[in-house]
Amino acid sequence: MSFLSFLFPSKLFLSEEEEQRIVAAIGEAEKNTSGEIRVYMESRCSYLDPVDRAKELFYQLNMHRTDLGNGVLLYLAIKDHQLAIYGGQGIHEKVGSAFWNNEAKQILSEFKGQHYAEGIVHAVMDIGQALRTHFPYDKNDKNELPDQIIFGK
């Protein structure tokens, strides 16, 4: 679980093509794992700590109900310049806080160059690799949660 503030324009605009690339990355990242990845974007974080907001959304989106506790939510509050990566207990126990912090730093690096979609795609793929390592695909696995980006308020 990680939190970092970042600086980028108050309006993050993803083209339809960029959105499709992110959704495709989620599908690709989940292809060889039983884990689940979701991306949630909203204008403002209604909490002082975006990890608290990410945790709230994690539960609202039923990500805690994955069979192995291997759901991961990438949360972005655009106008507040905040992000958090919140992983279920199963994956968090495997990768720890250092992994989430590193992923957040890598996203920020991409965002500083105004490569917003690329930052998200790279994080999704890295998270997918960690999930694949610790929760490989099982022939009985099903996609438990939709891959679409969620746009909040």
C-alpha positions as CSV (number, residue, x, y, z in Angstrom):
1,M,0.0,0.0,0.0
2,S,1.5,3.3,-1.1
3,F,0.9,7.0,-1.3
4,L,2.7,9.7,-3.1
5,S,1.7,13.1,-4.3
6,F,2.6,14.1,-7.8
7,L,2.5,17.1,-10.0
8,F,0.9,17.2,-13.4
9,P,-1.8,19.3,-15.1
10,S,-5.1,19.4,-13.2
11,K,-6.9,17.8,-16.0
12,L,-5.5,14.4,-17.0
13,F,-6.9,13.7,-20.4
14,L,-6.7,10.2,-21.8
15,S,-7.7,9.7,-25.4
16,E,-9.9,6.8,-26.3
17,E,-6.8,5.1,-27.7
18,E,-5.0,5.6,-24.4
19,E,-7.9,4.2,-22.4
20,Q,-8.0,1.2,-24.7
21,R,-4.3,0.6,-24.2
22,I,-4.7,0.7,-20.4
23,V,-7.7,-1.7,-20.6
24,A,-5.7,-4.0,-22.9
25,A,-2.8,-3.9,-20.5
26,I,-5.1,-4.9,-17.6
27,G,-6.3,-7.9,-19.7
28,E,-2.8,-8.8,-20.7
29,A,-1.5,-8.5,-17.1
30,E,-4.3,-10.7,-15.8
31,K,-3.9,-13.3,-18.5
32,N,-1.4,-15.5,-16.6
33,T,-2.5,-14.9,-13.1
34,S,-5.6,-15.4,-10.9
35,G,-5.0,-11.9,-9.6
36,E,-7.2,-8.9,-10.5
37,I,-6.2,-5.3,-11.3
38,R,-8.4,-2.3,-11.5
39,V,-7.7,1.4,-12.3
40,Y,-9.9,4.1,-10.7
41,M,-9.7,7.8,-11.6
42,E,-11.5,10.7,-10.1
43,S,-11.0,14.5,-9.8
44,R,-10.5,14.8,-6.1
45,C,-9.7,12.6,-3.2
46,S,-12.4,13.1,-0.5
47,Y,-9.9,12.0,2.2
48,L,-6.6,13.6,3.3
49,D,-4.8,10.3,2.7
50,P,-5.5,8.7,-0.7
51,V,-4.6,5.3,0.7
52,D,-7.8,5.6,2.8
53,R,-9.8,6.5,-0.3
54,A,-8.2,3.6,-2.2
55,K,-9.0,1.2,0.6
56,E,-12.6,2.4,0.7
57,L,-13.0,1.9,-3.1
58,F,-11.2,-1.4,-2.9
59,Y,-14.1,-2.6,-0.7
60,Q,-16.8,-0.8,-2.6
61,L,-15.6,-2.5,-5.8
62,N,-15.7,-5.9,-4.0
63,M,-12.0,-6.4,-4.7
64,H,-11.6,-7.9,-1.3
65,R,-13.7,-10.8,-2.4
66,T,-11.1,-12.3,-4.7
67,D,-10.5,-15.9,-3.7
68,L,-6.9,-15.4,-2.8
69,G,-6.8,-11.8,-1.7
70,N,-4.9,-10.9,-4.8
71,G,-6.8,-7.8,-6.1
72,V,-4.9,-4.6,-6.7
73,L,-6.4,-1.1,-7.1
74,L,-4.4,1.7,-8.8
75,Y,-6.1,4.9,-7.6
76,L,-5.6,8.4,-9.1
77,A,-7.1,11.7,-7.8
78,I,-6.3,14.0,-10.7
79,K,-6.9,17.5,-9.4
80,D,-5.5,16.7,-6.0
81,H,-2.4,15.2,-7.6
82,Q,-2.5,12.1,-5.5
83,L,-2.2,8.4,-6.1
84,A,-2.3,5.2,-4.2
85,I,-1.8,1.5,-5.0
86,Y,-3.8,-0.7,-2.7
87,G,-3.3,-4.5,-2.7
88,G,-5.3,-7.2,-1.1
89,Q,-3.8,-9.0,1.9
90,G,-2.7,-12.0,-0.2
91,I,-0.6,-10.0,-2.6
92,H,0.6,-7.4,-0.1
93,E,2.0,-10.2,2.1
94,K,4.0,-11.5,-0.9
95,V,5.4,-8.2,-2.2
96,G,5.3,-5.8,0.7
97,S,5.3,-2.0,0.9
98,A,8.6,-1.5,-1.0
99,F,7.1,-3.0,-4.1
100,W,4.1,-0.6,-4.0
101,N,6.4,2.4,-3.3
102,N,8.6,1.5,-6.2
103,E,5.6,1.2,-8.6
104,A,4.3,4.6,-7.4
105,K,7.7,6.2,-8.0
106,Q,7.9,4.7,-11.5
107,I,4.4,6.1,-12.3
108,L,5.5,9.5,-11.1
109,S,8.6,9.4,-13.3
110,E,6.4,8.8,-16.4
111,F,3.9,11.5,-15.3
112,K,6.7,14.0,-15.0
113,G,7.3,13.5,-18.7
114,Q,3.5,13.8,-19.3
115,H,3.4,10.1,-20.3
116,Y,0.3,9.4,-18.3
117,A,-1.1,6.4,-20.1
118,E,2.4,4.9,-20.3
119,G,2.9,5.3,-16.6
120,I,-0.3,3.5,-15.9
121,V,0.4,0.8,-18.4
122,H,3.9,0.1,-17.0
123,A,2.5,-0.1,-13.5
124,V,-0.2,-2.5,-14.6
125,M,2.2,-4.7,-16.3
126,D,4.6,-4.8,-13.3
127,I,1.8,-5.5,-11.0
128,G,0.7,-8.3,-13.3
129,Q,4.1,-9.8,-13.3
130,A,4.1,-9.8,-9.5
131,L,0.7,-11.4,-9.4
132,R,1.8,-14.0,-12.0
133,T,4.8,-14.9,-9.9
134,H,2.8,-15.3,-6.7
135,F,-0.6,-16.3,-8.0
136,P,-0.1,-18.1,-11.3
137,Y,-3.1,-18.8,-13.6
138,D,-5.1,-21.8,-12.7
139,K,-7.2,-23.6,-15.4
140,N,-10.3,-23.0,-13.3
141,D,-9.6,-19.2,-13.0
142,K,-12.2,-16.7,-14.1
143,N,-11.9,-13.0,-14.6
144,E,-13.6,-12.0,-11.3
145,L,-13.8,-8.2,-11.9
146,P,-14.2,-6.1,-15.1
147,D,-11.0,-4.7,-16.7
148,Q,-12.5,-1.3,-17.6
149,I,-11.2,1.9,-16.1
150,I,-13.5,3.3,-13.5
151,F,-14.1,7.1,-13.7
152,G,-15.4,8.6,-10.5
153,K,-16.6,12.1,-9.7
